Amino acid sequence: MTATPRLVLKPGREKSLRHRHPWVFSGAIARIDGEPGPGDTVTVAAHDGTVLAQAAFSPDSQIRARVWTFDANATVDEAFLAAKLEAAVRRRAGFLDAKHDGCRLVHSESDGLPGLVADRYGDVAVLQLLSAGAERWRDFWPQALAKAAGIRVAYERSDAEVRTLEGLAPRAGPLLGELPAPVRFVEAGLSYEVDVARGQKTGFFLDQRDNRALAATLAPGADVLNAFCYTGGFSIGALAAGARSALSIDTSEEALALARRNAALNGLDEAKANWVNADVFAHLRRLRDEGRRYSLVILDPPKFAPTEKHVERAARAYKDINLWAMKLLAPGGNLLTFSCSGAIAPDLFLKIVAGAAADAKADLAIRGRLGASRDHPVSIHFPEGEYLKGLWLQAG
């Protein structure tokens, strides 16, 4: 039997692994014994030879290895990965019922499957293979997920930019079965059509499920402003809950066309919905100049800070968009504001929004701190998994 390649760490660089953080950076490695290829399993050892973990090797990434298991005696094979998949699916059993047939099934490192993301829309699973380790097992995932979760179709959307950091080319296309046309799923009893092949991420922002439910409780009788609305999830939930009107803004006409179809699919009153294709920053300033006011404002912008080097510019963008939103908030109104930039920490986001409130001379109270829905768990050992953060603010 061929010996498993080994990464030996520099003296003192094993602390994070002993605290069960799943990443090994290139600068922590003293030497590599053997010749592992991309995605191959390697043993990670401290400088004194103590085995710390079994991990997937990535020669082109600054994250040189991602831990599969901290069990020194484990064997990373199909049976091991199948057990991990089955455990992840079992943890989501409570998220699927008559009113919900979509959720995240696998959430990468937080489910012990680094680089693997799987979202469920009815009988369709959309997979992202974002690391060399996940890519190494690409032929295994579709059938294993079908067995674990009972899905009939698997489609790949491994076209995220992060794959380039792993030395991997973008990939997208069918993995198992054929996509139905259209792909639909149900959330909170509402039906949504999802553009799996061309939409953002896996086609829908499942991570906002709990926050859409919160927005629906605030919506009855409200005039709603939904900025960066994408395919209309927040707007449709608000209108179905009894909002008086919903103005939804996005730069993508394709996304807005799908939002209109979703509104029609749920039999919503077209007269109450206004879908606007525009630059959100400019349009919010225009609404301010017109003296408009909204009792529920939702800001769910795209990732302004893909990496740490973008944080300063992103902070300015987050501050600007929140300032304009606050100027549009009616007395007693509610603002749900979010950042999905992993490089923007929750405390920094709070500081940015507080700065916007000071400049807007807005009297706001924090009613709640928001995050991704519970099917997107965050391992206590892996704070990097807490990418989505938000605030529920209420005007005085």
C-alpha positions as CSV (number, residue, x, y, z in Angstrom):
1,M,0.0,0.0,0.0
2,T,1.3,3.4,-1.0
3,A,2.0,5.7,2.0
4,T,-0.3,8.7,2.3
5,P,1.7,11.9,1.5
6,R,2.4,14.0,4.6
7,L,2.5,17.8,5.2
8,V,4.8,18.6,8.1
9,L,4.2,21.9,9.8
10,K,6.7,24.4,10.9
11,P,7.4,24.5,14.7
12,G,4.5,26.3,16.5
13,R,2.2,26.4,13.5
14,E,-0.1,23.6,14.6
15,K,-2.1,25.8,17.1
16,S,-5.0,26.5,14.7
17,L,-5.4,22.8,13.9
18,R,-5.4,21.9,17.5
19,H,-8.3,24.3,17.8
20,R,-9.9,22.5,14.9
21,H,-9.7,25.2,12.4
22,P,-9.9,23.4,9.0
23,W,-7.4,25.3,6.9
24,V,-3.6,24.9,6.5
25,F,-1.9,27.8,4.8
26,S,1.1,27.5,2.6
27,G,3.3,29.5,5.0
28,A,2.7,27.0,7.8
29,I,4.3,24.1,6.0
30,A,7.9,23.1,6.6
31,R,8.0,20.2,4.0
32,I,5.9,17.8,2.0
33,D,6.7,14.1,2.1
34,G,5.6,12.5,-1.0
35,E,4.1,13.9,-4.2
36,P,0.4,14.6,-3.7
37,G,-1.7,15.8,-6.6
38,P,-4.6,18.3,-6.5
39,G,-7.3,17.1,-4.2
40,D,-5.3,14.1,-2.9
41,T,-5.7,13.2,0.7
42,V,-2.7,14.1,2.8
43,T,-1.8,13.5,6.5
44,V,-1.1,16.8,8.3
45,A,1.5,16.4,11.1
46,A,3.0,18.8,13.7
47,H,6.8,19.3,13.5
48,D,7.3,16.7,16.2
49,G,5.4,14.1,14.0
50,T,2.1,14.1,15.9
51,V,-0.7,13.5,13.4
52,L,-3.3,16.3,13.5
53,A,-5.7,15.7,10.6
54,Q,-6.4,14.2,7.2
55,A,-6.9,16.9,4.5
56,A,-7.3,17.6,0.8
57,F,-4.2,19.0,-0.8
58,S,-4.4,22.1,-3.1
59,P,-1.0,22.9,-4.6
60,D,-2.1,26.1,-6.3
61,S,-3.9,27.7,-3.4
62,Q,-2.7,29.7,-0.4
63,I,-5.0,27.4,1.6
64,R,-2.7,24.5,0.8
65,A,-4.9,21.9,2.6
66,R,-8.5,21.7,3.8
67,V,-9.3,19.3,6.6
68,W,-11.7,16.4,6.0
69,T,-11.3,15.0,9.5
70,F,-9.2,15.5,12.7
71,D,-9.4,11.7,13.3
72,A,-5.8,10.6,12.8
73,N,-7.0,7.0,12.1
74,A,-9.7,7.8,9.6
75,T,-9.6,6.7,6.0
76,V,-11.0,9.3,3.5
77,D,-12.8,7.2,1.0
78,E,-16.3,6.9,-0.6
79,A,-17.8,5.4,2.6
80,F,-16.3,8.2,4.7
81,L,-17.7,10.9,2.4
82,A,-21.1,9.2,2.0
83,A,-21.4,9.2,5.8
84,K,-20.6,12.9,5.9
85,L,-23.2,13.6,3.2
86,E,-25.9,11.5,5.0
87,A,-25.2,13.4,8.3
88,A,-25.5,16.8,6.5
89,V,-28.8,15.8,4.9
90,R,-30.2,14.4,8.2
91,R,-29.4,17.8,9.9
92,R,-31.8,19.4,7.4
93,A,-34.7,17.1,7.9
94,G,-36.6,19.8,9.8
95,F,-36.3,22.3,7.0
96,L,-38.4,20.4,4.4
97,D,-42.1,20.0,4.7
98,A,-45.3,20.7,2.8
99,K,-44.6,24.5,2.7
100,H,-40.8,24.2,2.0
101,D,-39.1,21.9,-0.5
102,G,-35.9,23.9,-0.8
103,C,-32.9,24.3,1.4
104,R,-29.1,24.1,1.6
105,L,-28.1,20.4,2.0
106,V,-24.4,20.8,2.3
107,H,-22.6,23.9,3.6
108,S,-18.9,23.2,2.9
109,E,-16.5,23.4,5.9
110,S,-19.3,23.7,8.4
111,D,-20.6,20.2,7.4
112,G,-17.1,18.8,7.3
113,L,-17.1,18.7,3.4
114,P,-14.8,21.6,2.5
115,G,-15.4,23.2,-0.9
116,L,-18.7,21.3,-1.4
117,V,-22.0,23.3,-1.6
118,A,-25.3,21.7,-2.4
119,D,-28.7,23.5,-2.6
120,R,-32.0,21.7,-3.1
121,Y,-34.9,23.0,-5.2
122,G,-37.6,20.4,-5.1
123,D,-36.1,17.3,-6.7
124,V,-33.1,19.2,-8.1
125,A,-29.8,19.6,-6.4
126,V,-27.3,22.3,-7.6
127,L,-23.7,21.6,-6.6
128,Q,-20.7,23.9,-6.4
129,L,-17.3,22.2,-6.2
130,L,-15.1,25.1,-5.0
131,S,-11.9,23.4,-3.8
132,A,-9.4,20.9,-5.2
133,G,-10.7,18.3,-2.7
134,A,-14.3,18.6,-3.8
135,E,-13.2,18.5,-7.4
136,R,-11.2,15.3,-6.8
137,W,-14.4,13.5,-5.9
138,R,-16.7,15.1,-8.5
139,D,-17.8,11.8,-10.0
140,F,-18.8,10.5,-6.6
141,W,-21.1,13.4,-5.4
142,P,-24.1,13.2,-7.7
143,Q,-25.1,9.6,-7.1
144,A,-24.1,9.8,-3.4
145,L,-26.3,12.9,-2.9
146,A,-29.2,11.2,-4.8
147,K,-29.0,8.3,-2.4
148,A,-28.7,10.5,0.7
149,A,-31.3,13.1,-0.2
150,G,-33.6,11.5,-2.8
151,I,-33.0,14.1,-5.4
152,R,-33.4,13.1,-9.1
153,V,-31.4,15.7,-10.9
154,A,-28.0,17.2,-10.1
155,Y,-26.6,20.2,-11.9
156,E,-23.2,21.8,-11.4
157,R,-22.6,25.6,-11.0
158,S,-18.8,25.5,-10.2
159,D,-18.3,28.8,-12.0
160,A,-17.6,31.0,-9.0
161,E,-14.4,33.0,-9.1
162,V,-13.0,31.3,-6.0
163,R,-12.2,28.2,-8.1
164,T,-9.4,30.1,-9.9
165,L,-7.7,30.5,-6.5
166,E,-7.6,26.7,-6.4
167,G,-6.1,26.5,-9.9
168,L,-9.5,25.2,-11.2
169,A,-11.3,26.2,-14.4
170,P,-15.0,27.2,-14.2
171,R,-17.4,24.4,-14.9
172,A,-21.2,24.2,-15.2
173,G,-23.6,21.7,-16.6
174,P,-25.6,18.6,-15.8
175,L,-24.2,15.9,-13.5
176,L,-27.2,13.6,-13.1
177,G,-30.5,13.5,-15.0
178,E,-32.0,16.4,-17.0
179,L,-33.1,19.8,-15.6
180,P,-36.9,20.2,-15.7
181,A,-38.1,23.4,-17.4
182,P,-38.7,25.4,-15.4
183,V,-37.1,24.5,-12.1
184,R,-39.4,25.4,-9.2
185,F,-39.5,25.1,-5.5
186,V,-41.7,26.2,-2.6
187,E,-40.8,28.4,0.4
188,A,-43.3,29.4,3.0
189,G,-46.0,28.1,0.7
190,L,-45.0,30.4,-2.1
191,S,-43.7,29.1,-5.5
192,Y,-40.5,30.3,-7.0
193,E,-39.0,29.7,-10.4
194,V,-35.2,29.4,-10.3
195,D,-32.7,30.0,-13.1
196,V,-30.3,27.2,-12.1
197,A,-28.2,27.4,-15.3
198,R,-27.6,31.2,-15.4
199,G,-28.7,32.7,-12.1
200,Q,-26.5,34.0,-9.4
201,K,-24.8,31.4,-7.2
202,T,-27.0,28.3,-7.5
203,G,-30.0,30.3,-8.8
204,F,-31.6,31.6,-5.6
205,F,-30.5,33.1,-2.2
206,L,-31.6,30.3,0.1
207,D,-29.6,31.9,2.9
208,Q,-32.2,34.6,3.3
209,R,-35.0,32.3,4.1
210,D,-35.4,33.2,7.7
211,N,-35.0,36.9,6.9
212,R,-37.7,36.7,4.2
213,A,-39.9,35.3,6.9
214,L,-39.1,38.2,9.2
215,A,-39.8,40.7,6.4
216,A,-43.2,39.1,5.9
217,T,-44.2,39.7,9.5
218,L,-43.3,43.4,9.0
219,A,-45.0,43.8,5.7
220,P,-48.8,44.0,6.3
221,G,-50.0,47.4,5.2
222,A,-46.4,48.5,4.5
223,D,-45.0,50.3,1.4
224,V,-42.0,48.2,0.7
225,L,-38.7,49.2,-1.0
226,N,-36.6,46.2,-2.0
227,A,-33.2,47.3,-3.3
228,F,-31.0,44.8,-5.2
229,C,-34.2,42.6,-5.4
230,Y,-32.8,39.9,-7.8
231,T,-35.7,37.6,-8.6
232,G,-38.0,39.2,-6.0
233,G,-37.9,36.9,-3.0
234,F,-38.4,39.6,-0.4
235,S,-40.9,41.5,-2.5
236,I,-43.1,38.4,-3.2
237,G,-43.1,37.3,0.4
238,A,-44.0,40.8,1.5
239,L,-46.8,41.2,-1.0
240,A,-48.2,37.8,-0.1
241,A,-48.2,38.8,3.5
242,G,-50.3,41.9,2.8
243,A,-47.9,44.8,1.9
244,R,-49.7,47.8,0.4
245,S,-47.1,48.1,-2.4
246,A,-43.6,46.9,-3.3
247,L,-41.0,48.9,-5.3
248,S,-38.2,46.5,-6.4
249,I,-35.0,47.6,-8.0
250,D,-32.3,45.7,-9.7
251,T,-29.7,46.2,-12.5
252,S,-30.5,42.9,-14.2
253,E,-33.5,42.9,-16.5
254,E,-33.3,39.1,-16.7
255,A,-33.7,38.8,-12.9
256,L,-36.6,41.3,-13.0
257,A,-38.3,39.3,-15.7
258,L,-38.1,36.2,-13.5
259,A,-39.3,38.2,-10.5
260,R,-42.4,39.2,-12.6
261,R,-43.0,35.6,-13.5
262,N,-42.7,34.6,-9.8
263,A,-45.2,37.3,-8.8
264,A,-47.7,36.0,-11.4
265,L,-47.0,32.4,-10.4
266,N,-48.3,33.3,-6.9
267,G,-51.3,35.2,-8.2
268,L,-50.2,38.5,-6.7
269,D,-51.9,41.8,-7.6
270,E,-49.8,43.3,-10.4
271,A,-50.9,46.8,-9.5
272,K,-49.1,46.6,-6.1
273,A,-45.8,45.6,-7.6
274,N,-43.4,47.9,-9.4
275,W,-40.2,46.4,-10.9
276,V,-37.5,48.9,-11.9
277,N,-34.4,48.2,-13.9
278,A,-31.9,50.8,-12.7
279,D,-28.7,51.5,-10.9
280,V,-29.7,51.2,-7.2
281,F,-27.5,54.0,-5.9
282,A,-28.8,56.5,-8.4
283,H,-32.4,55.5,-8.1
284,L,-32.4,55.8,-4.3
285,R,-31.1,59.3,-4.6
286,R,-33.9,60.0,-7.1
287,L,-36.5,58.7,-4.8
288,R,-35.1,60.9,-2.0
289,D,-35.3,63.9,-4.3
290,E,-39.0,63.0,-4.9
291,G,-39.7,62.9,-1.2
292,R,-40.7,59.3,-1.1
293,R,-41.0,57.3,2.1
294,Y,-41.2,53.6,2.8
295,S,-42.3,51.8,5.9
296,L,-40.1,48.7,5.1
297,V,-36.8,48.9,3.3
298,I,-34.7,45.9,2.4
299,L,-31.0,46.2,1.3
300,D,-29.5,43.0,0.1
301,P,-26.6,44.1,-2.1
302,P,-24.1,41.9,-3.9
303,K,-20.7,41.2,-2.5
304,F,-18.9,44.6,-2.4
305,A,-15.8,43.1,-0.8
306,P,-14.7,39.8,-2.5
307,T,-11.4,39.9,-0.6
308,E,-9.6,41.9,2.2
309,K,-8.1,44.3,-0.3
310,H,-11.6,45.5,-1.3
311,V,-12.8,46.3,2.2
312,E,-12.1,50.1,2.2
313,R,-14.0,50.6,-1.1
314,A,-16.8,48.3,0.0
315,A,-17.2,50.2,3.3
316,R,-17.9,53.4,1.4
317,A,-20.4,51.6,-0.8
318,Y,-22.2,50.0,2.2
319,K,-22.3,53.4,3.9
320,D,-23.7,55.2,0.9
321,I,-26.4,52.7,0.2
322,N,-27.5,52.7,3.9
323,L,-27.5,56.5,4.1
324,W,-29.8,56.8,1.2
325,A,-32.1,54.1,2.5
326,M,-32.3,55.8,5.9
327,K,-33.4,59.0,4.2
328,L,-36.2,57.1,2.6
329,L,-37.4,55.4,5.8
330,A,-40.8,56.5,7.2
331,P,-41.1,57.3,10.9
332,G,-41.5,54.0,12.7
333,G,-40.4,52.2,9.6
334,N,-38.1,49.1,9.5
335,L,-34.8,48.7,7.7
336,L,-33.4,45.2,7.0
337,T,-29.8,45.7,5.8
338,F,-27.3,43.1,4.8
339,S,-23.7,42.4,3.8
340,C,-22.7,39.0,2.2
341,S,-19.0,40.0,2.0
342,G,-17.0,37.6,4.1
343,A,-14.3,40.2,4.4
344,I,-16.6,42.6,6.2
345,A,-16.8,41.4,9.8
346,P,-20.1,41.8,11.7
347,D,-18.6,44.5,14.0
348,L,-17.3,46.5,11.0
349,F,-20.7,46.3,9.3
350,L,-22.3,47.6,12.4
351,K,-19.8,50.5,12.5
352,I,-20.4,51.3,8.9
353,V,-24.2,51.3,9.3
354,A,-23.9,53.4,12.5
355,G,-21.8,55.9,10.5
356,A,-24.5,56.1,7.9
357,A,-27.1,56.7,10.5
358,A,-25.1,59.6,12.0
359,D,-24.6,61.2,8.6
360,A,-28.3,60.7,7.8
361,K,-29.3,62.2,11.2
362,A,-31.5,59.1,11.7
363,D,-32.7,58.0,15.0
364,L,-32.6,54.2,14.7
365,A,-32.8,51.3,17.2
366,I,-31.4,47.8,16.6
367,R,-34.3,45.3,16.8
368,G,-32.2,42.3,15.8
369,R,-28.9,41.0,14.4
370,L,-29.5,38.8,11.4
371,G,-27.6,36.1,9.6
372,A,-28.0,33.2,7.2
373,S,-30.9,30.8,7.7
374,R,-30.3,27.8,9.9
375,D,-29.7,25.4,7.1
376,H,-26.4,27.4,6.6
377,P,-24.7,26.5,9.9
378,V,-21.5,28.1,11.0
379,S,-18.9,25.8,12.7
380,I,-17.7,27.4,16.0
381,H,-14.2,26.5,14.8
382,F,-14.7,28.2,11.5
383,P,-15.8,31.9,11.9
384,E,-15.1,32.5,8.2
385,G,-18.3,30.6,7.5
386,E,-20.3,33.5,8.8
387,Y,-20.4,35.5,5.6
388,L,-23.9,36.9,5.7
389,K,-24.7,39.4,8.4
390,G,-27.5,41.8,8.8
391,L,-29.3,44.3,11.0
392,W,-33.0,44.9,11.7
393,L,-33.3,48.6,12.5
394,Q,-36.4,50.6,13.3
395,A,-36.8,54.3,13.0
396,G,-37.9,56.4,15.9
